[in-house]
Amino acid sequence: MAQSKRSPPKYTEGDCYVQWRRKVSMWQLVSDVKKSEQAILINLYALEGHVKAQRAISGLAIEELHSDDGMNILLAKLDETFKSETVDEAYNAYVNFNRFSRSSMSVNDFVLQFEHLYSKMCSHGMELSDAILAFKLMDGANLNTSERQLALTLGADLKFKTMKSALKRVFGSTTPAEATPNIKEEVFTNRLMERRKTGMKKETTPKKMNPRNKFGYITRCAICDSKMHWAPTCPHKEQVMSTEMEPQNVAITLQMDNEKMEVLSNEADGHAVVDTACTKTVNL
């Protein structure tokens, strides 16, 4: 135990500088090494083999390192060298977390990797609210529609801890290959790809029939009796109009003697004839 407290964390090529600085701060809290010796120990052990770090502190005198303020001097020099790299590391941590999603791994493995990547992003001061983190976890899990609805129901309090527990409890060992495929999306995608390959035109929707009248019957065209349009838009309108019969004069000859004609004329004077279209006699 005493030996581990004396050994500072190693900083090798490719390591995250922010993470290493955090480990050094924790080591300083528990180490039994004197303050005046900590910078010397870091130089001899922690930075061994790290060419860029050794070059950065090569200008520091031994007297500067071997002092109570030696660690502050050494870390300040390293900060100057690796400050620009810290920005790149922060961006990489953000990208790795933001683009991470479940592919072929189980939900349990996905949750573990999700938390690992999020902790790296948090080390650069980038933290998400509990609700956003919960939604991010659910979206990254690549659940189908029914599974997503179930997860939202179980994680209705919008807390990351609740959502994580729900996903692990319900879908823990499930992989994407075992999930139910979205048949509607697959059919639509296949049709779209087939249409692009064959150059098919977009399918047109069938025409609607005429609306119904107040008696419930479908209204018809007054020209061709169609149920699909009315007379103003009838395609046969001009054809019917061109074939309409011309007006004809009709002569009606009444075979009646002059005396009866005179009587009939007098009786009909000032009166009109109404055609009731009835097939039987109508008494008024």
MARLO-920097 format. One record per residue (C-alpha): residue number from 1; residue in three letters; chain; x negated, y, z negated. Coordinates in steps of 0.2 Angstrom, whole numbers, plus 5000, padded with zeros to 4 digits. Layout:
BEGIN
+-----+--------+--------+------+------+------+
| num | residu | chaine |    u |    v |    w |
+-----+--------+--------+------+------+------+
| NUM |    ALA |      A |    X |    Y |    Z |
...
+-----+--------+--------+------+------+------+
END
This chain:
BEGIN
+-----+--------+--------+------+------+------+
| num | residu | chaine |    u |    v |    w |
+-----+--------+--------+------+------+------+
|   1 |    MET |      A | 5000 | 5000 | 5000 |
|   2 |    ALA |      A | 4986 | 5012 | 4996 |
|   3 |    GLN |      A | 4977 | 5008 | 5012 |
|   4 |    SER |      A | 4993 | 5012 | 5022 |
|   5 |    LYS |      A | 4995 | 5029 | 5014 |
|   6 |    ARG |      A | 4977 | 5033 | 5019 |
|   7 |    SER |      A | 4979 | 5029 | 5037 |
|   8 |    PRO |      A | 4987 | 5043 | 5047 |
|   9 |    PRO |      A | 4999 | 5039 | 5062 |
|  10 |    LYS |      A | 4989 | 5036 | 5078 |
|  11 |    TYR |      A | 4992 | 5047 | 5093 |
|  12 |    THR |      A | 4988 | 5038 | 5109 |
|  13 |    GLU |      A | 4990 | 5043 | 5128 |
|  14 |    GLY |      A | 5008 | 5043 | 5133 |
|  15 |    ASP |      A | 5015 | 5046 | 5115 |
|  16 |    CYS |      A | 5028 | 5059 | 5112 |
|  17 |    TYR |      A | 5019 | 5074 | 5104 |
|  18 |    VAL |      A | 5034 | 5080 | 5094 |
|  19 |    GLN |      A | 5037 | 5062 | 5087 |
|  20 |    TRP |      A | 5019 | 5061 | 5082 |
|  21 |    ARG |      A | 5019 | 5078 | 5073 |
|  22 |    ARG |      A | 5035 | 5072 | 5064 |
|  23 |    LYS |      A | 5026 | 5056 | 5058 |
|  24 |    VAL |      A | 5011 | 5066 | 5052 |
|  25 |    SER |      A | 5022 | 5078 | 5042 |
|  26 |    MET |      A | 5029 | 5062 | 5033 |
|  27 |    TRP |      A | 5012 | 5055 | 5031 |
|  28 |    GLN |      A | 5006 | 5071 | 5022 |
|  29 |    LEU |      A | 5021 | 5069 | 5010 |
|  30 |    VAL |      A | 5016 | 5052 | 5004 |
|  31 |    SER |      A | 4997 | 5051 | 5007 |
|  32 |    ASP |      A | 4985 | 5051 | 4993 |
|  33 |    VAL |      A | 4972 | 5059 | 5004 |
|  34 |    LYS |      A | 4965 | 5076 | 4998 |
|  35 |    LYS |      A | 4971 | 5090 | 5008 |
|  36 |    SER |      A | 4953 | 5095 | 5012 |
|  37 |    GLU |      A | 4950 | 5077 | 5020 |
|  38 |    GLN |      A | 4966 | 5075 | 5030 |
|  39 |    ALA |      A | 4961 | 5085 | 5045 |
|  40 |    ILE |      A | 4944 | 5075 | 5046 |
|  41 |    LEU |      A | 4954 | 5058 | 5044 |
|  42 |    ILE |      A | 4966 | 5064 | 5058 |
|  43 |    ASN |      A | 4951 | 5068 | 5069 |
|  44 |    LEU |      A | 4941 | 5052 | 5066 |
|  45 |    TYR |      A | 4956 | 5039 | 5066 |
|  46 |    ALA |      A | 4973 | 5046 | 5073 |
|  47 |    LEU |      A | 4965 | 5055 | 5088 |
|  48 |    GLU |      A | 4953 | 5042 | 5092 |
|  49 |    GLY |      A | 4953 | 5038 | 5111 |
|  50 |    HIS |      A | 4964 | 5052 | 5115 |
|  51 |    VAL |      A | 4953 | 5062 | 5127 |
|  52 |    LYS |      A | 4964 | 5078 | 5129 |
|  53 |    ALA |      A | 4967 | 5079 | 5110 |
|  54 |    GLN |      A | 4949 | 5077 | 5106 |
|  55 |    ARG |      A | 4944 | 5090 | 5119 |
|  56 |    ALA |      A | 4957 | 5102 | 5112 |
|  57 |    ILE |      A | 4949 | 5102 | 5094 |
|  58 |    SER |      A | 4931 | 5100 | 5100 |
|  59 |    GLY |      A | 4928 | 5118 | 5097 |
|  60 |    LEU |      A | 4933 | 5118 | 5078 |
|  61 |    ALA |      A | 4919 | 5117 | 5066 |
|  62 |    ILE |      A | 4917 | 5104 | 5053 |
|  63 |    GLU |      A | 4919 | 5117 | 5039 |
|  64 |    GLU |      A | 4935 | 5123 | 5046 |
|  65 |    LEU |      A | 4942 | 5105 | 5046 |
|  66 |    HIS |      A | 4935 | 5101 | 5029 |
|  67 |    SER |      A | 4946 | 5113 | 5019 |
|  68 |    ASP |      A | 4963 | 5114 | 5011 |
|  69 |    ASP |      A | 4969 | 5123 | 5027 |
|  70 |    GLY |      A | 4960 | 5111 | 5038 |
|  71 |    MET |      A | 4977 | 5102 | 5044 |
|  72 |    ASN |      A | 4985 | 5119 | 5048 |
|  73 |    ILE |      A | 4970 | 5124 | 5059 |
|  74 |    LEU |      A | 4969 | 5107 | 5068 |
|  75 |    LEU |      A | 4988 | 5106 | 5071 |
|  76 |    ALA |      A | 4989 | 5124 | 5077 |
|  77 |    LYS |      A | 4975 | 5120 | 5090 |
|  78 |    LEU |      A | 4984 | 5104 | 5095 |
|  79 |    ASP |      A | 5001 | 5114 | 5097 |
|  80 |    GLU |      A | 4992 | 5126 | 5109 |
|  81 |    THR |      A | 4987 | 5112 | 5120 |
|  82 |    PHE |      A | 5003 | 5101 | 5120 |
|  83 |    LYS |      A | 5016 | 5115 | 5119 |
|  84 |    SER |      A | 5020 | 5115 | 5137 |
|  85 |    GLU |      A | 5021 | 5096 | 5137 |
|  86 |    THR |      A | 5034 | 5098 | 5123 |
|  87 |    VAL |      A | 5046 | 5106 | 5135 |
|  88 |    ASP |      A | 5044 | 5092 | 5148 |
|  89 |    GLU |      A | 5046 | 5079 | 5134 |
|  90 |    ALA |      A | 5062 | 5088 | 5128 |
|  91 |    TYR |      A | 5069 | 5088 | 5146 |
|  92 |    ASN |      A | 5064 | 5070 | 5149 |
|  93 |    ALA |      A | 5073 | 5065 | 5132 |
|  94 |    TYR |      A | 5088 | 5074 | 5138 |
|  95 |    VAL |      A | 5088 | 5066 | 5155 |
|  96 |    ASN |      A | 5085 | 5049 | 5148 |
|  97 |    PHE |      A | 5100 | 5051 | 5136 |
|  98 |    ASN |      A | 5112 | 5060 | 5148 |
|  99 |    ARG |      A | 5110 | 5047 | 5162 |
| 100 |    PHE |      A | 5110 | 5031 | 5151 |
| 101 |    SER |      A | 5125 | 5020 | 5154 |
| 102 |    ARG |      A | 5128 | 5001 | 5152 |
| 103 |    SER |      A | 5124 | 4991 | 5167 |
| 104 |    SER |      A | 5121 | 4972 | 5163 |
| 105 |    MET |      A | 5118 | 4973 | 5144 |
| 106 |    SER |      A | 5131 | 4969 | 5131 |
| 107 |    VAL |      A | 5140 | 4982 | 5121 |
| 108 |    ASN |      A | 5129 | 4979 | 5106 |
| 109 |    ASP |      A | 5113 | 4981 | 5115 |
| 110 |    PHE |      A | 5120 | 4997 | 5123 |
| 111 |    VAL |      A | 5124 | 5005 | 5107 |
| 112 |    LEU |      A | 5107 | 5001 | 5100 |
| 113 |    GLN |      A | 5098 | 5009 | 5115 |
| 114 |    PHE |      A | 5111 | 5024 | 5115 |
| 115 |    GLU |      A | 5106 | 5028 | 5097 |
| 116 |    HIS |      A | 5087 | 5026 | 5101 |
| 117 |    LEU |      A | 5088 | 5038 | 5115 |
| 118 |    TYR |      A | 5099 | 5050 | 5105 |
| 119 |    SER |      A | 5087 | 5051 | 5091 |
| 120 |    LYS |      A | 5073 | 5055 | 5103 |
| 121 |    MET |      A | 5083 | 5070 | 5110 |
| 122 |    CYS |      A | 5087 | 5075 | 5092 |
| 123 |    SER |      A | 5069 | 5076 | 5088 |
| 124 |    HIS |      A | 5068 | 5091 | 5101 |
| 125 |    GLY |      A | 5082 | 5100 | 5092 |
| 126 |    MET |      A | 5096 | 5095 | 5104 |
| 127 |    GLU |      A | 5111 | 5088 | 5094 |
| 128 |    LEU |      A | 5129 | 5085 | 5099 |
| 129 |    SER |      A | 5145 | 5087 | 5090 |
| 130 |    ASP |      A | 5152 | 5071 | 5082 |
| 131 |    ALA |      A | 5167 | 5071 | 5094 |
| 132 |    ILE |      A | 5156 | 5074 | 5110 |
| 133 |    LEU |      A | 5144 | 5060 | 5105 |
| 134 |    ALA |      A | 5159 | 5048 | 5102 |
| 135 |    PHE |      A | 5166 | 5052 | 5120 |
| 136 |    LYS |      A | 5148 | 5050 | 5127 |
| 137 |    LEU |      A | 5146 | 5033 | 5119 |
| 138 |    MET |      A | 5163 | 5027 | 5126 |
| 139 |    ASP |      A | 5160 | 5034 | 5144 |
| 140 |    GLY |      A | 5142 | 5026 | 5144 |
| 141 |    ALA |      A | 5149 | 5009 | 5140 |
| 142 |    ASN |      A | 5158 | 5008 | 5157 |
| 143 |    LEU |      A | 5174 | 5002 | 5151 |
| 144 |    ASN |      A | 5189 | 4998 | 5162 |
| 145 |    THR |      A | 5205 | 5008 | 5160 |
| 146 |    SER |      A | 5214 | 4996 | 5148 |
| 147 |    GLU |      A | 5198 | 4994 | 5137 |
| 148 |    ARG |      A | 5196 | 5013 | 5137 |
| 149 |    GLN |      A | 5213 | 5016 | 5131 |
| 150 |    LEU |      A | 5210 | 5003 | 5117 |
| 151 |    ALA |      A | 5194 | 5012 | 5112 |
| 152 |    LEU |      A | 5203 | 5029 | 5111 |
| 153 |    THR |      A | 5216 | 5022 | 5100 |
| 154 |    LEU |      A | 5204 | 5014 | 5088 |
| 155 |    GLY |      A | 5193 | 5030 | 5088 |
| 156 |    ALA |      A | 5207 | 5042 | 5087 |
| 157 |    ASP |      A | 5198 | 5052 | 5073 |
| 158 |    LEU |      A | 5185 | 5057 | 5086 |
| 159 |    LYS |      A | 5170 | 5052 | 5075 |
| 160 |    PHE |      A | 5155 | 5044 | 5082 |
| 161 |    LYS |      A | 5154 | 5031 | 5068 |
| 162 |    THR |      A | 5172 | 5025 | 5071 |
| 163 |    MET |      A | 5169 | 5024 | 5090 |
| 164 |    LYS |      A | 5153 | 5014 | 5088 |
| 165 |    SER |      A | 5161 | 5002 | 5075 |
| 166 |    ALA |      A | 5176 | 5000 | 5087 |
| 167 |    LEU |      A | 5166 | 4996 | 5102 |
| 168 |    LYS |      A | 5155 | 4984 | 5093 |
| 169 |    ARG |      A | 5169 | 4975 | 5084 |
| 170 |    VAL |      A | 5180 | 4973 | 5100 |
| 171 |    PHE |      A | 5168 | 4972 | 5114 |
| 172 |    GLY |      A | 5152 | 4967 | 5105 |
| 173 |    SER |      A | 5146 | 4953 | 5116 |
| 174 |    THR |      A | 5155 | 4958 | 5132 |
| 175 |    THR |      A | 5145 | 4962 | 5148 |
| 176 |    PRO |      A | 5152 | 4972 | 5163 |
| 177 |    ALA |      A | 5153 | 4956 | 5173 |
| 178 |    GLU |      A | 5166 | 4949 | 5161 |
| 179 |    ALA |      A | 5177 | 4964 | 5162 |
| 180 |    THR |      A | 5193 | 4964 | 5172 |
| 181 |    PRO |      A | 5190 | 4973 | 5189 |
| 182 |    ASN |      A | 5201 | 4987 | 5194 |
| 183 |    ILE |      A | 5210 | 4979 | 5208 |
| 184 |    LYS |      A | 5218 | 4995 | 5214 |
| 185 |    GLU |      A | 5202 | 5004 | 5216 |
| 186 |    GLU |      A | 5194 | 4990 | 5225 |
| 187 |    VAL |      A | 5208 | 4989 | 5238 |
| 188 |    PHE |      A | 5207 | 5007 | 5241 |
| 189 |    THR |      A | 5188 | 5007 | 5243 |
| 190 |    ASN |      A | 5189 | 4992 | 5255 |
| 191 |    ARG |      A | 5202 | 5000 | 5266 |
| 192 |    LEU |      A | 5193 | 5017 | 5266 |
| 193 |    MET |      A | 5177 | 5008 | 5272 |
| 194 |    GLU |      A | 5186 | 4998 | 5285 |
| 195 |    ARG |      A | 5194 | 5013 | 5292 |
| 196 |    ARG |      A | 5178 | 5022 | 5293 |
| 197 |    LYS |      A | 5170 | 5007 | 5302 |
| 198 |    THR |      A | 5184 | 5005 | 5314 |
| 199 |    GLY |      A | 5188 | 5023 | 5317 |
| 200 |    MET |      A | 5207 | 5020 | 5312 |
| 201 |    LYS |      A | 5217 | 5036 | 5310 |
| 202 |    LYS |      A | 5225 | 5040 | 5294 |
| 203 |    GLU |      A | 5242 | 5031 | 5291 |
| 204 |    THR |      A | 5257 | 5042 | 5293 |
| 205 |    THR |      A | 5272 | 5040 | 5281 |
| 206 |    PRO |      A | 5288 | 5035 | 5289 |
| 207 |    LYS |      A | 5301 | 5049 | 5292 |
| 208 |    LYS |      A | 5315 | 5051 | 5280 |
| 209 |    MET |      A | 5333 | 5048 | 5284 |
| 210 |    ASN |      A | 5346 | 5062 | 5283 |
| 211 |    PRO |      A | 5353 | 5067 | 5266 |
| 212 |    ARG |      A | 5370 | 5060 | 5261 |
| 213 |    ASN |      A | 5386 | 5070 | 5261 |
| 214 |    LYS |      A | 5397 | 5073 | 5246 |
| 215 |    PHE |      A | 5406 | 5056 | 5250 |
| 216 |    GLY |      A | 5390 | 5047 | 5249 |
| 217 |    TYR |      A | 5388 | 5043 | 5268 |
| 218 |    ILE |      A | 5372 | 5047 | 5277 |
| 219 |    THR |      A | 5374 | 5062 | 5288 |
| 220 |    ARG |      A | 5372 | 5060 | 5307 |
| 221 |    CYS |      A | 5367 | 5069 | 5322 |
| 222 |    ALA |      A | 5382 | 5077 | 5331 |
| 223 |    ILE |      A | 5374 | 5073 | 5348 |
| 224 |    CYS |      A | 5367 | 5056 | 5347 |
| 225 |    ASP |      A | 5374 | 5049 | 5331 |
| 226 |    SER |      A | 5356 | 5047 | 5324 |
| 227 |    LYS |      A | 5353 | 5046 | 5305 |
| 228 |    MET |      A | 5335 | 5053 | 5307 |
| 229 |    HIS |      A | 5339 | 5071 | 5312 |
| 230 |    TRP |      A | 5352 | 5084 | 5315 |
| 231 |    ALA |      A | 5359 | 5092 | 5331 |
| 232 |    PRO |      A | 5347 | 5107 | 5331 |
| 233 |    THR |      A | 5332 | 5096 | 5332 |
| 234 |    CYS |      A | 5339 | 5082 | 5342 |
| 235 |    PRO |      A | 5327 | 5076 | 5356 |
| 236 |    HIS |      A | 5342 | 5072 | 5367 |
| 237 |    LYS |      A | 5350 | 5089 | 5366 |
| 238 |    GLU |      A | 5345 | 5097 | 5382 |
| 239 |    GLN |      A | 5349 | 5080 | 5392 |
| 240 |    VAL |      A | 5367 | 5080 | 5385 |
| 241 |    MET |      A | 5369 | 5099 | 5388 |
| 242 |    SER |      A | 5363 | 5097 | 5407 |
| 243 |    THR |      A | 5376 | 5082 | 5410 |
| 244 |    GLU |      A | 5391 | 5091 | 5402 |
| 245 |    MET |      A | 5406 | 5091 | 5413 |
| 246 |    GLU |      A | 5411 | 5107 | 5421 |
| 247 |    PRO |      A | 5428 | 5115 | 5417 |
| 248 |    GLN |      A | 5442 | 5109 | 5428 |
| 249 |    ASN |      A | 5459 | 5116 | 5432 |
| 250 |    VAL |      A | 5474 | 5104 | 5428 |
| 251 |    ALA |      A | 5491 | 5107 | 5436 |
| 252 |    ILE |      A | 5506 | 5100 | 5426 |
| 253 |    THR |      A | 5522 | 5099 | 5436 |
| 254 |    LEU |      A | 5538 | 5097 | 5427 |
| 255 |    GLN |      A | 5552 | 5088 | 5437 |
| 256 |    MET |      A | 5567 | 5097 | 5430 |
| 257 |    ASP |      A | 5582 | 5107 | 5438 |
| 258 |    ASN |      A | 5583 | 5126 | 5437 |
| 259 |    GLU |      A | 5597 | 5126 | 5425 |
| 260 |    LYS |      A | 5588 | 5115 | 5412 |
| 261 |    MET |      A | 5572 | 5125 | 5415 |
| 262 |    GLU |      A | 5581 | 5141 | 5411 |
| 263 |    VAL |      A | 5588 | 5134 | 5395 |
| 264 |    LEU |      A | 5571 | 5127 | 5390 |
| 265 |    SER |      A | 5563 | 5143 | 5393 |
| 266 |    ASN |      A | 5575 | 5153 | 5383 |
| 267 |    GLU |      A | 5574 | 5141 | 5368 |
| 268 |    ALA |      A | 5555 | 5141 | 5369 |
| 269 |    ASP |      A | 5553 | 5160 | 5370 |
| 270 |    GLY |      A | 5544 | 5167 | 5355 |
| 271 |    HIS |      A | 5539 | 5149 | 5349 |
| 272 |    ALA |      A | 5523 | 5138 | 5349 |
| 273 |    VAL |      A | 5520 | 5120 | 5351 |
| 274 |    VAL |      A | 5510 | 5111 | 5337 |
| 275 |    ASP |      A | 5501 | 5095 | 5341 |
| 276 |    THR |      A | 5500 | 5085 | 5325 |
| 277 |    ALA |      A | 5491 | 5070 | 5333 |
| 278 |    CYS |      A | 5503 | 5059 | 5325 |
| 279 |    THR |      A | 5508 | 5043 | 5333 |
| 280 |    LYS |      A | 5526 | 5043 | 5326 |
| 281 |    THR |      A | 5539 | 5057 | 5324 |
| 282 |    VAL |      A | 5536 | 5069 | 5310 |
| 283 |    ASN |      A | 5551 | 5078 | 5303 |
| 284 |    LEU |      A | 5547 | 5096 | 5297 |
+-----+--------+--------+------+------+------+
END
